[in-house]
Amino acid sequence: METVGWIRSMFSISEEIINLNNGGVSPQPKEVQDAMIRHYKKCNEGPSYFMWRILDKGREPLRKKLATLAGCLPDEIAINRNSSEAIETVIFGLNLKAGDEVVLTKQDYPNMINAWKQRELRDGIKVVWLNFNLPEDDDEKIVGEYVNAFTEKTKIAHVTHIINWTGQIMPARKIADEAHKRNIEVLLDAAHSFAHIDFKIPDTDCDYAGTSLHKWLCAPFGSGMLYIKKEKIKNIWPLLANDKPLGEDIRKFETLGTRSFPIEQAISQAIDFHTIIGPKRKEERLKYLKNYWTQQVKDIKELRFYTSFAPEKSCAITNVGIIGMKTGDFEMKLFEKYKIHTSPIVWENIDGIRITPHVYTSLADLDILVKGIREIAAANPKK
Protein backbone atom coordinates (compact mmCIF):
# COMPACT_ATOMS: atom_id res chain seq x y z
CA MET A 1 0.00 0.00 0.00
CA GLU A 2 2.83 2.39 -0.90
CA THR A 3 1.98 5.97 -1.82
CA VAL A 4 0.16 6.25 -5.14
CA GLY A 5 2.62 8.06 -7.38
CA TRP A 6 0.22 10.63 -8.75
CA ILE A 7 -0.80 11.77 -5.26
CA ARG A 8 2.79 12.36 -4.20
CA SER A 9 3.50 14.13 -7.49
CA MET A 10 0.72 16.62 -6.72
CA PHE A 11 2.67 18.08 -3.79
CA SER A 12 5.81 20.20 -3.62
CA ILE A 13 7.99 17.73 -1.73
CA SER A 14 11.01 19.25 0.01
CA GLU A 15 14.41 17.72 -0.64
CA GLU A 16 15.75 19.35 2.54
CA ILE A 17 13.45 17.89 5.20
CA ILE A 18 10.99 15.06 5.82
CA ASN A 19 7.84 16.84 6.90
CA LEU A 20 6.05 14.83 9.57
CA ASN A 21 4.31 17.80 11.16
CA ASN A 22 1.35 17.92 8.80
CA GLY A 23 -1.04 18.22 11.72
CA GLY A 24 -0.19 21.87 12.30
CA VAL A 25 -0.60 23.10 8.74
CA SER A 26 -0.88 20.82 5.73
CA PRO A 27 0.73 21.60 2.37
CA GLN A 28 -1.50 22.27 -0.59
CA PRO A 29 -1.53 20.22 -3.78
CA LYS A 30 -0.02 22.06 -6.72
CA GLU A 31 -3.42 22.61 -8.32
CA VAL A 32 -4.56 24.47 -5.18
CA GLN A 33 -1.39 26.55 -5.17
CA ASP A 34 -1.84 27.31 -8.85
CA ALA A 35 -5.47 28.36 -8.37
CA MET A 36 -4.59 30.72 -5.55
CA ILE A 37 -1.74 32.30 -7.52
CA ARG A 38 -3.96 32.61 -10.61
CA HIS A 39 -6.69 34.37 -8.62
CA TYR A 40 -4.12 36.59 -6.89
CA LYS A 41 -2.60 37.75 -10.17
CA LYS A 42 -6.04 38.41 -11.62
CA CYS A 43 -7.02 40.52 -8.63
CA ASN A 44 -3.95 42.67 -9.13
CA GLU A 45 -5.07 43.56 -12.64
CA GLY A 46 -7.91 45.59 -11.13
CA PRO A 47 -8.35 44.86 -7.40
CA SER A 48 -11.70 46.44 -6.62
CA TYR A 49 -13.27 45.07 -9.81
CA PHE A 50 -11.95 41.50 -9.81
CA MET A 51 -12.16 41.09 -6.01
CA TRP A 52 -15.60 42.49 -5.32
CA ARG A 53 -17.41 42.03 -8.63
CA ILE A 54 -15.93 38.73 -9.82
CA LEU A 55 -14.37 36.54 -7.11
CA ASP A 56 -16.83 37.62 -4.42
CA LYS A 57 -19.58 35.98 -6.48
CA GLY A 58 -17.83 32.66 -6.05
CA ARG A 59 -18.61 32.43 -2.33
CA GLU A 60 -22.08 31.00 -2.76
CA PRO A 61 -21.04 28.09 -5.02
CA LEU A 62 -18.15 27.46 -2.61
CA ARG A 63 -20.54 27.47 0.33
CA LYS A 64 -22.59 24.76 -1.39
CA LYS A 65 -19.48 22.61 -2.02
CA LEU A 66 -18.41 22.93 1.61
CA ALA A 67 -21.91 22.09 2.80
CA THR A 68 -21.96 18.95 0.64
CA LEU A 69 -18.62 17.90 2.11
CA ALA A 70 -19.78 18.67 5.65
CA GLY A 71 -23.18 17.04 5.17
CA CYS A 72 -25.24 20.07 6.16
CA LEU A 73 -27.22 22.94 4.65
CA PRO A 74 -25.37 25.71 2.81
CA ASP A 75 -27.13 28.19 5.09
CA GLU A 76 -25.37 26.58 8.07
CA ILE A 77 -21.86 27.32 6.77
CA ALA A 78 -19.83 30.53 7.07
CA ILE A 79 -16.43 30.82 5.41
CA ASN A 80 -13.68 32.42 7.44
CA ARG A 81 -9.96 32.09 8.19
CA ASN A 82 -9.34 29.34 10.76
CA SER A 83 -10.68 27.27 13.65
CA SER A 84 -9.87 29.90 16.24
CA GLU A 85 -11.89 32.55 14.43
CA ALA A 86 -14.80 30.16 13.90
CA ILE A 87 -14.96 28.78 17.43
CA GLU A 88 -14.23 32.08 19.16
CA THR A 89 -17.08 33.60 17.16
CA VAL A 90 -19.35 31.21 19.02
CA ILE A 91 -17.61 31.54 22.38
CA PHE A 92 -17.87 35.32 22.37
CA GLY A 93 -21.24 35.35 20.61
CA LEU A 94 -23.17 33.16 23.05
CA ASN A 95 -25.63 34.84 25.39
CA LEU A 96 -24.11 33.66 28.67
CA LYS A 97 -24.44 35.36 32.02
CA ALA A 98 -22.64 35.29 35.34
CA GLY A 99 -22.96 31.87 36.96
CA ASP A 100 -23.52 29.95 33.73
CA GLU A 101 -21.15 26.99 33.42
CA VAL A 102 -19.08 25.65 30.54
CA VAL A 103 -17.35 22.25 30.60
CA LEU A 104 -14.06 21.82 28.79
CA THR A 105 -10.81 19.90 29.20
CA LYS A 106 -7.24 20.90 29.87
CA GLN A 107 -6.34 19.05 26.68
CA ASP A 108 -8.37 21.44 24.51
CA TYR A 109 -6.62 23.92 22.22
CA PRO A 110 -5.02 26.96 23.96
CA ASN A 111 -6.81 29.60 21.87
CA MET A 112 -10.17 28.15 22.86
CA ILE A 113 -9.15 27.74 26.49
CA ASN A 114 -8.03 31.38 26.60
CA ALA A 115 -11.26 32.54 24.99
CA TRP A 116 -13.30 30.78 27.68
CA LYS A 117 -11.01 32.19 30.38
CA GLN A 118 -11.62 35.65 28.98
CA ARG A 119 -15.38 35.17 29.18
CA GLU A 120 -14.95 33.91 32.73
CA LEU A 121 -12.94 37.01 33.64
CA ARG A 122 -15.17 39.44 31.78
CA ASP A 123 -18.65 38.02 32.32
CA GLY A 124 -18.40 35.91 35.44
CA ILE A 125 -19.23 32.58 33.82
CA LYS A 126 -17.72 29.47 35.40
CA VAL A 127 -15.32 27.20 33.53
CA VAL A 128 -15.48 23.60 34.77
CA TRP A 129 -12.31 21.67 33.98
CA LEU A 130 -11.81 18.05 33.01
CA ASN A 131 -8.31 16.58 32.87
CA PHE A 132 -7.59 13.35 31.00
CA ASN A 133 -4.59 11.05 30.99
CA LEU A 134 -4.25 10.07 27.35
CA PRO A 135 -4.61 7.72 25.62
CA GLU A 136 -8.02 6.63 26.85
CA ASP A 137 -9.80 3.79 25.06
CA ASP A 138 -12.91 3.69 27.25
CA ASP A 139 -15.60 5.93 25.76
CA GLU A 140 -17.85 5.46 28.75
CA LYS A 141 -15.15 6.78 31.06
CA ILE A 142 -14.72 9.89 28.95
CA VAL A 143 -18.46 10.47 28.62
CA GLY A 144 -18.87 9.82 32.34
CA GLU A 145 -16.38 12.57 33.17
CA TYR A 146 -18.44 15.05 31.18
CA VAL A 147 -21.72 13.87 32.68
CA ASN A 148 -20.34 14.10 36.21
CA ALA A 149 -19.33 17.69 35.50
CA PHE A 150 -22.76 18.70 34.19
CA THR A 151 -25.04 20.64 36.54
CA GLU A 152 -28.27 22.58 36.19
CA LYS A 153 -26.11 25.62 35.43
CA THR A 154 -24.18 24.00 32.56
CA LYS A 155 -24.93 25.69 29.25
CA ILE A 156 -22.14 24.48 26.95
CA ALA A 157 -20.05 21.35 26.55
CA HIS A 158 -16.89 22.18 24.63
CA VAL A 159 -15.66 19.04 22.82
CA THR A 160 -12.47 18.71 20.83
CA HIS A 161 -13.21 15.99 18.28
CA ILE A 162 -9.55 15.02 17.82
CA ILE A 163 -7.14 16.22 20.48
CA ASN A 164 -4.42 18.02 18.55
CA TRP A 165 -1.64 17.09 20.98
CA THR A 166 -2.07 13.31 20.74
CA GLY A 167 -4.60 12.44 18.04
CA GLN A 168 -7.13 11.01 20.52
CA ILE A 169 -10.55 10.72 18.85
CA MET A 170 -13.12 11.77 21.43
CA PRO A 171 -16.63 10.23 21.53
CA ALA A 172 -18.24 13.46 20.36
CA ARG A 173 -21.67 12.03 19.52
CA LYS A 174 -21.98 10.19 22.82
CA ILE A 175 -21.07 13.35 24.73
CA ALA A 176 -23.56 15.35 22.65
CA ASP A 177 -26.35 12.86 23.35
CA GLU A 178 -25.81 13.16 27.09
CA ALA A 179 -25.52 16.93 26.90
CA HIS A 180 -28.73 17.33 24.92
CA LYS A 181 -30.64 15.19 27.42
CA ARG A 182 -29.87 18.00 29.87
CA ASN A 183 -30.56 20.89 27.45
CA ILE A 184 -26.85 21.61 27.18
CA GLU A 185 -25.50 22.82 23.83
CA VAL A 186 -22.35 21.37 22.25
CA LEU A 187 -19.53 23.33 20.65
CA LEU A 188 -17.28 21.07 18.55
CA ASP A 189 -13.66 21.84 17.75
CA ALA A 190 -13.27 19.97 14.47
CA ALA A 191 -9.89 21.46 13.54
CA HIS A 192 -8.21 18.07 13.31
CA SER A 193 -11.13 15.85 12.39
CA PHE A 194 -12.66 17.58 9.36
CA ALA A 195 -11.29 15.99 6.13
CA HIS A 196 -9.09 13.75 8.30
CA ILE A 197 -11.53 11.07 9.42
CA ASP A 198 -14.60 10.16 7.40
CA PHE A 199 -17.63 11.78 9.02
CA LYS A 200 -20.28 14.43 8.46
CA ILE A 201 -20.69 17.23 10.98
CA PRO A 202 -24.35 16.35 11.74
CA ASP A 203 -23.14 12.85 12.71
CA THR A 204 -21.84 14.43 15.92
CA ASP A 205 -25.13 16.29 16.54
CA CYS A 206 -23.16 19.32 17.69
CA ASP A 207 -24.87 22.69 17.77
CA TYR A 208 -21.80 24.64 16.68
CA ALA A 209 -18.49 23.67 15.08
CA GLY A 210 -15.38 25.24 13.65
CA THR A 211 -12.49 23.95 11.59
CA SER A 212 -9.41 25.07 9.70
CA LEU A 213 -9.48 24.11 6.05
CA HIS A 214 -5.70 24.59 5.76
CA LYS A 215 -5.17 21.50 7.87
CA TRP A 216 -6.45 18.16 6.57
CA LEU A 217 -8.39 19.51 3.59
CA CYS A 218 -5.12 21.00 2.26
CA ALA A 219 -6.73 24.32 1.38
CA PRO A 220 -4.71 27.56 1.31
CA PHE A 221 -3.20 28.86 4.55
CA GLY A 222 -5.68 31.06 6.38
CA SER A 223 -8.94 29.37 5.37
CA GLY A 224 -11.58 28.06 7.75
CA MET A 225 -15.23 27.27 8.24
CA LEU A 226 -17.91 27.86 10.86
CA TYR A 227 -20.97 25.59 11.23
CA ILE A 228 -24.07 26.57 13.19
CA LYS A 229 -27.36 24.67 13.21
CA LYS A 230 -29.89 26.68 11.25
CA GLU A 231 -32.18 27.34 14.19
CA LYS A 232 -29.27 28.47 16.40
CA ILE A 233 -27.88 31.20 14.13
CA LYS A 234 -30.14 33.92 15.53
CA ASN A 235 -28.81 33.26 19.04
CA ILE A 236 -25.16 34.05 18.26
CA TRP A 237 -23.78 37.57 18.03
CA PRO A 238 -21.23 38.03 15.20
CA LEU A 239 -17.65 38.59 16.30
CA LEU A 240 -17.36 41.51 13.87
CA ALA A 241 -20.28 43.92 13.56
CA ASN A 242 -23.12 43.29 11.14
CA ASP A 243 -26.21 45.38 10.41
CA LYS A 244 -28.42 42.47 11.53
CA PRO A 245 -26.51 40.98 14.47
CA LEU A 246 -29.52 38.99 15.67
CA GLY A 247 -30.52 37.87 12.19
CA GLU A 248 -30.93 34.29 10.98
CA ASP A 249 -28.55 34.55 8.01
CA ILE A 250 -25.22 32.71 8.44
CA ARG A 251 -23.60 35.38 6.31
CA LYS A 252 -23.66 37.81 9.23
CA PHE A 253 -20.49 36.02 10.38
CA GLU A 254 -18.64 36.92 7.16
CA THR A 255 -18.45 40.71 7.59
CA LEU A 256 -14.65 40.59 7.77
CA GLY A 257 -14.00 43.60 5.56
CA THR A 258 -11.38 43.05 2.88
CA ARG A 259 -10.38 39.40 2.85
CA SER A 260 -8.10 37.29 0.69
CA PHE A 261 -10.37 36.29 -2.17
CA PRO A 262 -7.65 34.17 -3.82
CA ILE A 263 -7.24 32.09 -0.66
CA GLU A 264 -10.99 31.71 -0.30
CA GLN A 265 -11.70 30.71 -3.87
CA ALA A 266 -8.86 28.18 -4.07
CA ILE A 267 -10.63 26.19 -1.35
CA SER A 268 -12.73 24.79 -4.18
CA GLN A 269 -9.74 22.99 -5.75
CA ALA A 270 -8.84 21.53 -2.35
CA ILE A 271 -12.35 20.09 -2.04
CA ASP A 272 -12.04 18.59 -5.52
CA PHE A 273 -8.68 16.98 -4.66
CA HIS A 274 -10.05 15.58 -1.39
CA THR A 275 -13.14 14.23 -3.15
CA ILE A 276 -11.12 12.53 -5.88
CA ILE A 277 -9.16 10.60 -3.25
CA GLY A 278 -12.34 9.88 -1.30
CA PRO A 279 -12.85 10.60 2.42
CA LYS A 280 -12.91 6.93 3.44
CA ARG A 281 -9.87 6.00 1.35
CA LYS A 282 -8.03 8.99 2.76
CA GLU A 283 -8.78 7.97 6.35
CA GLU A 284 -7.68 4.41 5.61
CA ARG A 285 -4.45 5.64 4.04
CA LEU A 286 -3.65 7.88 7.00
CA LYS A 287 -4.31 5.06 9.47
CA TYR A 288 -2.12 2.76 7.42
CA LEU A 289 0.77 5.23 7.53
CA LYS A 290 0.39 5.70 11.28
CA ASN A 291 0.26 1.94 11.85
CA TYR A 292 3.19 1.28 9.50
CA TRP A 293 5.71 3.10 11.66
CA THR A 294 4.17 2.66 15.12
CA GLN A 295 3.95 -1.12 14.79
CA GLN A 296 7.70 -1.24 14.19
CA VAL A 297 8.63 0.70 17.33
CA LYS A 298 5.76 0.26 19.79
CA ASP A 299 7.54 -2.49 21.72
CA ILE A 300 10.69 -0.45 22.39
CA LYS A 301 10.71 -0.23 26.18
CA GLU A 302 12.23 3.28 26.23
CA LEU A 303 9.20 4.74 24.44
CA ARG A 304 6.00 6.09 25.91
CA PHE A 305 3.04 6.58 23.62
CA TYR A 306 0.32 9.13 24.35
CA THR A 307 -1.77 7.88 21.42
CA SER A 308 -4.05 4.85 21.33
CA PHE A 309 -3.38 1.91 19.02
CA ALA A 310 -7.11 1.08 18.88
CA PRO A 311 -8.25 1.65 15.26
CA GLU A 312 -11.26 3.77 16.22
CA LYS A 313 -9.34 5.98 18.68
CA SER A 314 -6.76 7.62 16.43
CA CYS A 315 -5.89 8.19 12.79
CA ALA A 316 -2.78 9.98 11.45
CA ILE A 317 -1.57 11.80 14.58
CA THR A 318 0.71 10.06 17.09
CA ASN A 319 2.54 11.42 20.12
CA VAL A 320 5.52 9.54 21.53
CA GLY A 321 8.23 10.35 24.06
CA ILE A 322 11.47 8.72 25.16
CA ILE A 323 11.50 8.00 28.88
CA GLY A 324 14.26 10.01 30.54
CA MET A 325 14.86 12.30 27.55
CA LYS A 326 13.57 15.85 27.24
CA THR A 327 11.07 16.15 24.44
CA GLY A 328 12.96 19.10 22.97
CA ASP A 329 16.11 16.99 22.76
CA PHE A 330 14.23 14.13 21.09
CA GLU A 331 12.78 16.48 18.50
CA MET A 332 16.16 18.14 17.91
CA LYS A 333 18.00 14.82 17.42
CA LEU A 334 15.42 13.63 14.88
CA PHE A 335 15.88 16.81 12.92
CA GLU A 336 19.63 17.30 13.17
CA LYS A 337 20.62 13.77 12.10
CA TYR A 338 17.64 12.58 10.07
CA LYS A 339 16.10 15.91 8.90
CA ILE A 340 12.70 14.83 10.21
CA HIS A 341 10.47 17.76 11.14
CA THR A 342 8.05 17.04 14.01
CA SER A 343 6.37 19.04 16.76
CA PRO A 344 7.53 18.88 20.40
CA ILE A 345 4.59 18.83 22.83
CA VAL A 346 4.80 19.44 26.56
CA TRP A 347 1.25 20.10 27.72
CA GLU A 348 -1.04 18.83 30.51
CA ASN A 349 -0.03 15.19 31.12
CA ILE A 350 1.61 14.97 27.66
CA ASP A 351 5.36 15.01 27.04
CA GLY A 352 6.41 13.79 23.60
CA ILE A 353 6.78 14.67 19.95
CA ARG A 354 3.79 14.75 17.63
CA ILE A 355 4.40 12.81 14.43
CA THR A 356 1.92 13.36 11.62
CA PRO A 357 2.28 11.92 8.11
CA HIS A 358 -0.08 12.90 5.30
CA VAL A 359 -1.34 11.19 2.14
CA TYR A 360 1.81 12.14 0.21
CA THR A 361 4.17 10.66 2.83
CA SER A 362 6.20 7.73 1.51
CA LEU A 363 7.04 4.53 3.34
CA ALA A 364 10.69 5.33 2.67
CA ASP A 365 10.27 8.49 4.75
CA LEU A 366 8.72 6.47 7.56
CA ASP A 367 11.52 3.92 7.37
CA ILE A 368 13.95 6.75 8.15
CA LEU A 369 11.70 7.77 11.05
CA VAL A 370 11.74 4.23 12.45
CA LYS A 371 15.52 4.07 12.11
CA GLY A 372 15.89 7.41 13.85
CA ILE A 373 13.63 6.53 16.76
CA ARG A 374 15.37 3.21 17.30
CA GLU A 375 18.84 4.72 17.26
CA ILE A 376 17.96 7.68 19.47
CA ALA A 377 16.19 5.47 22.01
CA ALA A 378 19.09 2.98 22.06
CA ALA A 379 21.63 5.77 22.62
CA ASN A 380 19.65 7.44 25.41
CA PRO A 381 21.98 7.41 28.43
CA LYS A 382 19.06 7.73 30.88
CA LYS A 383 17.18 4.70 29.64
C-alpha positions in Angstrom: 0.0 0.0 0.0 2.8 2.4 -0.9 2.0 6.0 -1.8 0.2 6.3 -5.1 2.6 8.1 -7.4 0.2 10.6 -8.8 -0.8 11.8 -5.3 2.8 12.4 -4.2 3.5 14.1 -7.5 0.7 16.6 -6.7 2.7 18.1 -3.8 5.8 20.2 -3.6 8.0 17.7 -1.7 11.0 19.3 0.0 14.4 17.7 -0.6 15.7 19.3 2.5 13.5 17.9 5.2 11.0 15.1 5.8 7.8 16.8 6.9 6.0 14.8 9.6 4.3 17.8 11.2 1.3 17.9 8.8 -1.0 18.2 11.7 -0.2 21.9 12.3 -0.6 23.1 8.7 -0.9 20.8 5.7 0.7 21.6 2.4 -1.5 22.3 -0.6 -1.5 20.2 -3.8 0.0 22.1 -6.7 -3.4 22.6 -8.3 -4.6 24.5 -5.2 -1.4 26.6 -5.2 -1.8 27.3 -8.8 -5.5 28.4 -8.4 -4.6 30.7 -5.5 -1.7 32.3 -7.5 -4.0 32.6 -10.6 -6.7 34.4 -8.6 -4.1 36.6 -6.9 -2.6 37.7 -10.2 -6.0 38.4 -11.6 -7.0 40.5 -8.6 -3.9 42.7 -9.1 -5.1 43.6 -12.6 -7.9 45.6 -11.1 -8.4 44.9 -7.4 -11.7 46.4 -6.6 -13.3 45.1 -9.8 -11.9 41.5 -9.8 -12.2 41.1 -6.0 -15.6 42.5 -5.3 -17.4 42.0 -8.6 -15.9 38.7 -9.8 -14.4 36.5 -7.1 -16.8 37.6 -4.4 -19.6 36.0 -6.5 -17.8 32.7 -6.0 -18.6 32.4 -2.3 -22.1 31.0 -2.8 -21.0 28.1 -5.0 -18.1 27.5 -2.6 -20.5 27.5 0.3 -22.6 24.8 -1.4 -19.5 22.6 -2.0 -18.4 22.9 1.6 -21.9 22.1 2.8 -22.0 19.0 0.6 -18.6 17.9 2.1 -19.8 18.7 5.7 -23.2 17.0 5.2 -25.2 20.1 6.2 -27.2 22.9 4.7 -25.4 25.7 2.8 -27.1 28.2 5.1 -25.4 26.6 8.1 -21.9 27.3 6.8 -19.8 30.5 7.1 -16.4 30.8 5.4 -13.7 32.4 7.4 -10.0 32.1 8.2 -9.3 29.3 10.8 -10.7 27.3 13.6 -9.9 29.9 16.2 -11.9 32.5 14.4 -14.8 30.2 13.9 -15.0 28.8 17.4 -14.2 32.1 19.2 -17.1 33.6 17.2 -19.4 31.2 19.0 -17.6 31.5 22.4 -17.9 35.3 22.4 -21.2 35.4 20.6 -23.2 33.2 23.0 -25.6 34.8 25.4 -24.1 33.7 28.7 -24.4 35.4 32.0 -22.6 35.3 35.3 -23.0 31.9 37.0 -23.5 29.9 33.7 -21.2 27.0 33.4 -19.1 25.6 30.5 -17.3 22.3 30.6 -14.1 21.8 28.8 -10.8 19.9 29.2 -7.2 20.9 29.9 -6.3 19.1 26.7 -8.4 21.4 24.5 -6.6 23.9 22.2 -5.0 27.0 24.0 -6.8 29.6 21.9 -10.2 28.1 22.9 -9.1 27.7 26.5 -8.0 31.4 26.6 -11.3 32.5 25.0 -13.3 30.8 27.7 -11.0 32.2 30.4 -11.6 35.7 29.0 -15.4 35.2 29.2 -14.9 33.9 32.7 -12.9 37.0 33.6 -15.2 39.4 31.8 -18.7 38.0 32.3 -18.4 35.9 35.4 -19.2 32.6 33.8 -17.7 29.5 35.4 -15.3 27.2 33.5 -15.5 23.6 34.8 -12.3 21.7 34.0 -11.8 18.0 33.0 -8.3 16.6 32.9 -7.6 13.3 31.0 -4.6 11.1 31.0 -4.3 10.1 27.3 -4.6 7.7 25.6 -8.0 6.6 26.9 -9.8 3.8 25.1 -12.9 3.7 27.3 -15.6 5.9 25.8 -17.8 5.5 28.7 -15.2 6.8 31.1 -14.7 9.9 28.9 -18.5 10.5 28.6 -18.9 9.8 32.3 -16.4 12.6 33.2 -18.4 15.0 31.2 -21.7 13.9 32.7 -20.3 14.1 36.2 -19.3 17.7 35.5 -22.8 18.7 34.2 -25.0 20.6 36.5 -28.3 22.6 36.2 -26.1 25.6 35.4 -24.2 24.0 32.6 -24.9 25.7 29.2 -22.1 24.5 26.9 -20.0 21.3 26.6 -16.9 22.2 24.6 -15.7 19.0 22.8 -12.5 18.7 20.8 -13.2 16.0 18.3 -9.5 15.0 17.8 -7.1 16.2 20.5 -4.4 18.0 18.6 -1.6 17.1 21.0 -2.1 13.3 20.7 -4.6 12.4 18.0 -7.1 11.0 20.5 -10.5 10.7 18.8 -13.1 11.8 21.4 -16.6 10.2 21.5 -18.2 13.5 20.4 -21.7 12.0 19.5 -22.0 10.2 22.8 -21.1 13.4 24.7 -23.6 15.4 22.7 -26.4 12.9 23.4 -25.8 13.2 27.1 -25.5 16.9 26.9 -28.7 17.3 24.9 -30.6 15.2 27.4 -29.9 18.0 29.9 -30.6 20.9 27.5 -26.8 21.6 27.2 -25.5 22.8 23.8 -22.3 21.4 22.2 -19.5 23.3 20.6 -17.3 21.1 18.6 -13.7 21.8 17.8 -13.3 20.0 14.5 -9.9 21.5 13.5 -8.2 18.1 13.3 -11.1 15.8 12.4 -12.7 17.6 9.4 -11.3 16.0 6.1 -9.1 13.7 8.3 -11.5 11.1 9.4 -14.6 10.2 7.4 -17.6 11.8 9.0 -20.3 14.4 8.5 -20.7 17.2 11.0 -24.4 16.3 11.7 -23.1 12.8 12.7 -21.8 14.4 15.9 -25.1 16.3 16.5 -23.2 19.3 17.7 -24.9 22.7 17.8 -21.8 24.6 16.7 -18.5 23.7 15.1 -15.4 25.2 13.7 -12.5 23.9 11.6 -9.4 25.1 9.7 -9.5 24.1 6.1 -5.7 24.6 5.8 -5.2 21.5 7.9 -6.4 18.2 6.6 -8.4 19.5 3.6 -5.1 21.0 2.3 -6.7 24.3 1.4 -4.7 27.6 1.3 -3.2 28.9 4.6 -5.7 31.1 6.4 -8.9 29.4 5.4 -11.6 28.1 7.7 -15.2 27.3 8.2 -17.9 27.9 10.9 -21.0 25.6 11.2 -24.1 26.6 13.2 -27.4 24.7 13.2 -29.9 26.7 11.2 -32.2 27.3 14.2 -29.3 28.5 16.4 -27.9 31.2 14.1 -30.1 33.9 15.5 -28.8 33.3 19.0 -25.2 34.1 18.3 -23.8 37.6 18.0 -21.2 38.0 15.2 -17.7 38.6 16.3 -17.4 41.5 13.9 -20.3 43.9 13.6 -23.1 43.3 11.1 -26.2 45.4 10.4 -28.4 42.5 11.5 -26.5 41.0 14.5 -29.5 39.0 15.7 -30.5 37.9 12.2 -30.9 34.3 11.0 -28.5 34.6 8.0 -25.2 32.7 8.4 -23.6 35.4 6.3 -23.7 37.8 9.2 -20.5 36.0 10.4 -18.6 36.9 7.2 -18.4 40.7 7.6 -14.7 40.6 7.8 -14.0 43.6 5.6 -11.4 43.1 2.9 -10.4 39.4 2.9 -8.1 37.3 0.7 -10.4 36.3 -2.2 -7.6 34.2 -3.8 -7.2 32.1 -0.7 -11.0 31.7 -0.3 -11.7 30.7 -3.9 -8.9 28.2 -4.1 -10.6 26.2 -1.3 -12.7 24.8 -4.2 -9.7 23.0 -5.8 -8.8 21.5 -2.4 -12.3 20.1 -2.0 -12.0 18.6 -5.5 -8.7 17.0 -4.7 -10.0 15.6 -1.4 -13.1 14.2 -3.2 -11.1 12.5 -5.9 -9.2 10.6 -3.2 -12.3 9.9 -1.3 -12.9 10.6 2.4 -12.9 6.9 3.4 -9.9 6.0 1.4 -8.0 9.0 2.8 -8.8 8.0 6.3 -7.7 4.4 5.6 -4.4 5.6 4.0 -3.7 7.9 7.0 -4.3 5.1 9.5 -2.1 2.8 7.4 0.8 5.2 7.5 0.4 5.7 11.3 0.3 1.9 11.9 3.2 1.3 9.5 5.7 3.1 11.7 4.2 2.7 15.1 4.0 -1.1 14.8 7.7 -1.2 14.2 8.6 0.7 17.3 5.8 0.3 19.8 7.5 -2.5 21.7 10.7 -0.4 22.4 10.7 -0.2 26.2 12.2 3.3 26.2 9.2 4.7 24.4 6.0 6.1 25.9 3.0 6.6 23.6 0.3 9.1 24.3 -1.8 7.9 21.4 -4.0 4.9 21.3 -3.4 1.9 19.0 -7.1 1.1 18.9 -8.3 1.7 15.3 -11.3 3.8 16.2 -9.3 6.0 18.7 -6.8 7.6 16.4 -5.9 8.2 12.8 -2.8 10.0 11.4 -1.6 11.8 14.6 0.7 10.1 17.1 2.5 11.4 20.1 5.5 9.5 21.5 8.2 10.3 24.1 11.5 8.7 25.2 11.5 8.0 28.9 14.3 10.0 30.5 14.9 12.3 27.6 13.6 15.8 27.2 11.1 16.2 24.4 13.0 19.1 23.0 16.1 17.0 22.8 14.2 14.1 21.1 12.8 16.5 18.5 16.2 18.1 17.9 18.0 14.8 17.4 15.4 13.6 14.9 15.9 16.8 12.9 19.6 17.3 13.2 20.6 13.8 12.1 17.6 12.6 10.1 16.1 15.9 8.9 12.7 14.8 10.2 10.5 17.8 11.1 8.1 17.0 14.0 6.4 19.0 16.8 7.5 18.9 20.4 4.6 18.8 22.8 4.8 19.4 26.6 1.3 20.1 27.7 -1.0 18.8 30.5 0.0 15.2 31.1 1.6 15.0 27.7 5.4 15.0 27.0 6.4 13.8 23.6 6.8 14.7 19.9 3.8 14.7 17.6 4.4 12.8 14.4 1.9 13.4 11.6 2.3 11.9 8.1 -0.1 12.9 5.3 -1.3 11.2 2.1 1.8 12.1 0.2 4.2 10.7 2.8 6.2 7.7 1.5 7.0 4.5 3.3 10.7 5.3 2.7 10.3 8.5 4.7 8.7 6.5 7.6 11.5 3.9 7.4 13.9 6.7 8.1 11.7 7.8 11.1 11.7 4.2 12.5 15.5 4.1 12.1 15.9 7.4 13.9 13.6 6.5 16.8 15.4 3.2 17.3 18.8 4.7 17.3 18.0 7.7 19.5 16.2 5.5 22.0 19.1 3.0 22.1 21.6 5.8 22.6 19.7 7.4 25.4 22.0 7.4 28.4 19.1 7.7 30.9 17.2 4.7 29.6 
